[in-house]
Amino acid sequence: MTSLIEPAISAAARGLTVYDPRSGSLVGTLAADTREDMALAFSAARTALPGWAGTDPQQRGALLVAAARALADGAAELAEMNSRETGRPVDEALAGIAAAVSTLEQYAQLGPVHRGHSLRGSALAADYTVAEPRGVAVLLTPWNDPVAVAAGLIGAALVTGNTVIHKPSERCPHLGLLLGELLSDVFEPGVLLTVTGGPEVGAMLTSADADVVAHVGSTASGLRIARAAVLTGAHVVRENGGNDPLLVDADVDPGWAAEQAAVGAFSNSGQICTAVERIYVHQDIADRFCSALTQEARRRNTEQPLAPLVDTRLRDVVHAQVTQAIALGAHATSGGIVPSGPGAYYPATVLLDCTEQMEIMTEETFGPVAPVQVVADFEEGLRLASAGRYGLAATVLTTSIEHAHRAAAVLPVGTVKVNAVFGGAPGGSAQPRGASGDGFGYGPELLDEFTRVKVVHVSIARVGTPRRAPGQEP
């Protein structure tokens, strides 16, 4: 997910200009699509819809496998462009593309077996349900894992028979166009289209004739999309911002807990939708935990510095949150200073003595910051972790089965993780709560989001007496 910051367009005449966040050098400028371009895209998608929806599901799956191969063949070029536009290291970008290939292959298998249900009715009748495509799907995807997230939505939408109009983030438009070129060549014209632009293009897409809109991005944008859908009638799937808590119980090893916290807060420079955003640690191990976490951050800042943030606009907002927290009494034991030199780098930062009066504890940060608040007991930590308007995910580190079960029952989030900040079994799918969105944004259940259910009842007709012409003998 992206941050709460609304992206800006840094070019004249509706252009999209992107700078390398590592060096500040120009990557390139693209023209944003116009309202006329949107109309053409919707017309093409509508025209292609009957043929694609009527394609045998097994054939749709086979084409999705071909798309996965095309993606794998273009992985090196995609990873290089990903790195240039977002600053993500090439090896991490390649890992995201590998995940995207796997996701397309999984949906290629899941689509043909996306079955309906038989229903119990009369013994001499048949009742069943059929899943049908919703129609034209508008997909709005982020920049922080751009290929993997896009592949998930594109794969689920296409394999269920929808046609797709995809708008990648304006922070990585060259990457989005390259992805579209690789994938769309597999399909008939109009089945998969890519458009580029900033918020105004997104607004045109979501106020137009879409049947379903899937959005992974900021909460502010997600709320606007949900409001627009009230007027258009589109089905909306949103995975939006988060402020994911980490609750550290008194009975765990503080060094191990600090390692978990560092992985959760600093991976991908904190630019992960389910990153650790706020930490509540039991007072009995707080000193040892905070010391170990500080060492983890300092090691990342010296031995293997983090990749940059996506741009300086995001860095400015992250640093403003850190500065406000320090002004209100927090103190940084690592980082907290904007480095000199080109690019959008920001150090791994640990903030101690944080409170609920600080924005760093109540809003999404989307940067490599680990704010820590000490709590008197598990109950206080659970209460604080359960507070706030977001409901994406939460993590609990504990050896107590009772505490683990209580956290799972109480935390108002879509995903509760116990003793691991990342990971989970394949096929998992969650519904975020509150300002974090609505609907299944991934997993097998995403197929349900892109389809509508039709109930069919087939009964037996009464056999009639044949009609005879006038004067015809019986």
Secondary structure as the mmCIF struct_conf table of DSSP 4:
data_model
#
loop_
_struct_conf.conf_type_id
_struct_conf.id
_struct_conf.beg_label_comp_id
_struct_conf.beg_label_asym_id
_struct_conf.beg_label_seq_id
_struct_conf.end_label_comp_id
_struct_conf.end_label_asym_id
_struct_conf.end_label_seq_id
BEND BEND1 LEU A 4 ILE A 5
HELX_LH_PP_P HELX_LH_PP_P1 GLU A 6 PRO A 7
BEND BEND2 ALA A 11 ALA A 12
TURN_TY1_P TURN_TY1_P1 ALA A 13 ARG A 14
STRN STRN1 GLY A 15 TYR A 19
TURN_TY1_P TURN_TY1_P2 PRO A 21 SER A 23
STRN STRN2 LEU A 26 ALA A 31
HELX_LH_PP_P HELX_LH_PP_P2 ALA A 32 ASP A 33
HELX_RH_AL_P HELX_RH_AL_P1 ARG A 35 ALA A 53
TURN_TY1_P TURN_TY1_P3 GLY A 54 GLY A 54
BEND BEND3 THR A 55 THR A 55
HELX_RH_AL_P HELX_RH_AL_P2 PRO A 57 ASP A 73
TURN_TY1_P TURN_TY1_P4 GLY A 74 GLY A 74
HELX_RH_AL_P HELX_RH_AL_P3 ALA A 75 THR A 86
HELX_RH_AL_P HELX_RH_AL_P4 VAL A 90 LEU A 110
HELX_RH_3T_P HELX_RH_3T_P1 GLY A 111 VAL A 113
STRN STRN3 SER A 118 LEU A 119
TURN_TY1_P TURN_TY1_P5 ALA A 123 LEU A 124
STRN STRN4 ALA A 126 PRO A 133
BEND BEND4 GLY A 135 GLY A 135
STRN STRN5 VAL A 136 LEU A 140
BEND BEND5 TRP A 143 ASP A 145
HELX_RH_AL_P HELX_RH_AL_P5 PRO A 146 VAL A 159
TURN_TY1_P TURN_TY1_P6 THR A 160 GLY A 161
STRN STRN6 THR A 163 LYS A 167
TURN_TY1_P TURN_TY1_P7 GLU A 170 ARG A 171
BEND BEND6 CYS A 172 CYS A 172
HELX_RH_AL_P HELX_RH_AL_P6 PRO A 173 SER A 184
TURN_TY1_P TURN_TY1_P8 ASP A 185 VAL A 186
BEND BEND7 PHE A 187 PHE A 187
TURN_TY1_P TURN_TY1_P9 PRO A 189 GLY A 190
BEND BEND8 VAL A 191 VAL A 191
STRN STRN7 LEU A 192 THR A 194
BEND BEND9 GLY A 198 GLY A 198
HELX_RH_AL_P HELX_RH_AL_P7 PRO A 199 THR A 206
TURN_TY1_P TURN_TY1_P10 SER A 207 SER A 207
BEND BEND10 ALA A 208 ASP A 209
BEND BEND11 ASP A 211 ASP A 211
STRN STRN8 VAL A 212 VAL A 216
BEND BEND12 GLY A 217 GLY A 217
HELX_RH_AL_P HELX_RH_AL_P8 THR A 219 THR A 232
STRN STRN9 HIS A 235 GLU A 239
STRN STRN10 PRO A 245 VAL A 248
TURN_TY1_P TURN_TY1_P11 ALA A 250 ASP A 251
BEND BEND13 VAL A 252 VAL A 252
HELX_RH_AL_P HELX_RH_AL_P9 PRO A 254 PHE A 266
HELX_RH_3T_P HELX_RH_3T_P2 SER A 267 GLY A 270
TURN_TY1_P TURN_TY1_P12 CYS A 273 THR A 274
STRN STRN11 ARG A 278 HIS A 282
TURN_TY1_P TURN_TY1_P13 GLN A 283 ILE A 285
HELX_RH_AL_P HELX_RH_AL_P10 ALA A 286 THR A 302
TURN_TY1_P TURN_TY1_P14 GLU A 303 GLU A 303
BEND BEND14 GLN A 304 GLN A 304
HELX_LH_PP_P HELX_LH_PP_P3 PRO A 305 LEU A 309
BEND BEND15 VAL A 310 VAL A 310
HELX_RH_AL_P HELX_RH_AL_P11 THR A 312 ALA A 327
TURN_TY1_P TURN_TY1_P15 LEU A 328 GLY A 329
STRN STRN12 HIS A 331 SER A 334
BEND BEND16 ILE A 337 ILE A 337
HELX_LH_PP_P HELX_LH_PP_P4 VAL A 338 PRO A 339
BEND BEND17 SER A 340 GLY A 343
STRN STRN13 THR A 349 LEU A 352
BEND BEND18 ASP A 353 ASP A 353
TURN_TY1_P TURN_TY1_P16 GLU A 356 GLN A 357
BEND BEND19 MET A 358 MET A 358
HELX_RH_AL_P HELX_RH_AL_P12 GLU A 359 THR A 362
BEND BEND20 GLU A 363 GLU A 363
BEND BEND21 GLY A 367 PRO A 368
STRN STRN14 VAL A 369 VAL A 375
BEND BEND22 ALA A 376 ASP A 377
HELX_RH_AL_P HELX_RH_AL_P13 PHE A 378 ALA A 385
TURN_TY1_P TURN_TY1_P17 SER A 386 SER A 386
BEND BEND23 GLY A 388 ARG A 389
STRN STRN15 TYR A 390 GLY A 391
BEND BEND24 LEU A 392 LEU A 392
STRN STRN16 ALA A 393 LEU A 397
BEND BEND25 THR A 399 THR A 399
HELX_RH_AL_P HELX_RH_AL_P14 ILE A 401 VAL A 410
BEND BEND26 VAL A 413 GLY A 414
STRN STRN17 THR A 415 VAL A 418
BEND BEND27 ASN A 419 ASN A 419
BEND BEND28 VAL A 421 PHE A 422
TURN_TY1_P TURN_TY1_P18 PRO A 426 GLY A 427
STRN STRN18 ARG A 433 GLY A 434
TURN_TY1_P TURN_TY1_P19 ALA A 435 SER A 436
STRN STRN19 GLY A 437 ASP A 438
BEND BEND29 GLY A 439 GLY A 439
BEND BEND30 TYR A 442 GLY A 443
TURN_TY1_P TURN_TY1_P20 PRO A 444 GLU A 445
HELX_RH_AL_P HELX_RH_AL_P15 LEU A 446 GLU A 449
TURN_TY1_P TURN_TY1_P21 PHE A 450 PHE A 450
STRN STRN20 THR A 451 VAL A 458
HELX_LH_PP_P HELX_LH_PP_P5 ILE A 460 ARG A 467
TURN_TY1_P TURN_TY1_P22 PRO A 470 GLY A 471
#
